[in-house]
């Protein structure tokens, strides 16, 4: 999903819920100018900013990125690369493998952090538990007021109700996979 689609979907949700840009900004805890810039596709929202926005509408990120996709009665066994749902930003690619439906009990992401890419200035919190493994490069995980530098082959397990964020402080891309349950991310 590109910035224009993200902005269009936020406008649609905001109007469906009878909110002004200022009301949405206040409820999400971000500036009015940020909401305006995101809705008008002038900026790519960070993962943390986008999560704050969709939380106002009681949606997870996966629900936001899949809410226009028609439900299918067919259970997918194989998901091709072109069927993955991009949920990230300019500096962080997060490709959702599961469809995020309420029937699914686990979500799976393929993530790539550009050099110096981050999930955002603010830490993220969401219901559940998350595990992940670094496939290539290294990433810094900020969790419970501590920083952990994870290198290729290392894994993490966190309670995602606690504030956390990921940042690639290196000049090389970092690739990782992660799973979260329930599918609230």
N, C-alpha and C positions, 0 to 999 in steps of 0.2 A: 504494500500500500504506500503510495507516495504522499508527499506533504499536502497536496491539494485534496486528495481523498480523505486524509486524516482531518483536515480542516472542515471539509464538507460534512463529514460524519459528526464532528463535534457540534457544528451549527445545527444539524438536524436533531441531535439529542437535546441540545440546549433549548431549542424551540419546542420540542415535544414535551419538555418538562417546564415550560413557561418561564425560563430564566433569561435574564439579560446577561450580557457579557460580564458586567460588574458583579452581579449576583453569583455567577459561576466562579469568577475569580476569587471572590470572598470565601465561598464554600470550599474551594480547592486549595486555598492558602497560597495562591500565586497572584501576580500582578494583573491588572486589567490589560495593560499593554501586551503582556505575554499571551493572554487569551486572544486578543485581537490579532497579534502577529501569527499565532498558530492557525487560527481560523482562516486567515487570508494567505496562508502558505508562504509567509515571509521568512519563517524560521522552521527548523526541524525540532520538535519538542524532545527533550531528554526523556528517557524511560521513566525517571522519577516524576517529572512534571506530568507526563501523560497518565501515569498511574493515579496521581492526585486528581486529575480531571475526571477520569472514568469512574473513580470511586464515588464521586458526587452522584453519579447515575446508578450506583450499586452494580457496576459491571466490573469484571476482571479484564485485564488486558487481552487475554485470549478471546473473551466474549466480544470485546470492542472490535477486534480485528477480524472476527468471523461472523458478526451479527447480520451481515447482508447476504451471507452464503446460504442458499436454500438447504434445508435438512434433507438428508438422503436416507432411504430405508436400507440401502446397501451398506453393510459393514465393510470398511476398507481393511484389507490385509496388507497391501503394499501401497505406500505413499511415495509418489515420484517427486523429484526435486521441484518441478513446476507446480506441484500441489501444496508445497509448504507455504505457510502464511508468514510474511515478513512483518515483524512487530517492533523492529528496532528503530534507531535513529541514524543520522549520518555517520556517527562514529562507532555505533554498535549495531551489528546485524544480529537479530534474534529470529530464527526461523522455527515456527511452531509446527511440530510433526503431528500432534493430535489435533482434533477439530475443536477442542475446548467445550464440547457439549457437557451438559450436566450429568449424563450417563457415564462419562469417562471419569475414572478415579485418579488418573495420573496424567500429567502434562510432560511433554518432552521438548526441549529446545536445543537447537544447534546454534551456537553463538560464535561470533567473531568480533573482537575488539580491535579497531584500528590502533596504530601507535598513538598513545596518549588518549585513547577513547575511554569514556566512563559512562556508567548508567545515569549520571547526573550529579549535580552539586549536593542534592539532598539524598539522604539515605532512604531506602525503600522498606516498607513493611507490608506484608500480606499474610493471610491465614495459611498455616500449614508448615510443611517441612520441605527442604530442598537438598538434593545431593548433586554433585557435579565432579567432572574430571577434566583436567587440563590436557588437551591433545597436543598443543604446540604453543611455545612461548611461555609467558608468565603473566600472572594477574595478581593484583593486590585486592584482598577481600577485607573490607572494614566491617567488623561485626562486634557488637557489644563493647564499644569503645576500645577495641584492639585492632591492629592491622596484621594480616597474615599474607605473606608472599608465597603464592602457589606456583610451582614450576611444572613443566611437562611431566605427566604421569602421576601427579599428586591429585588428591581428591578432597572434597569438603562435604560436611553434613551440617546443616544449620536449621534452627527453628526460625522460620521466616516471619514470625510475629515480632521478632526482634529487629531493630534497625540494621540494615546492611547495604553495602554498595560495592561495586566492582570497578576498578580502574587499572588500565594498562599504562604503567609509568615508563614503558620501554619504547624504543624506536622500531620494534618489530610487532607485527600482528600477533594476537593471541587467539587461538581457537579452543573452544571447550564445548562440552555437552552437559546438560543438566536436566534433571527430572524433578518435578514438584507435585506434591499431593496435599490437598485436593487441587483441582485445576483452577485455582483462584488467581493465578498470576496473569 
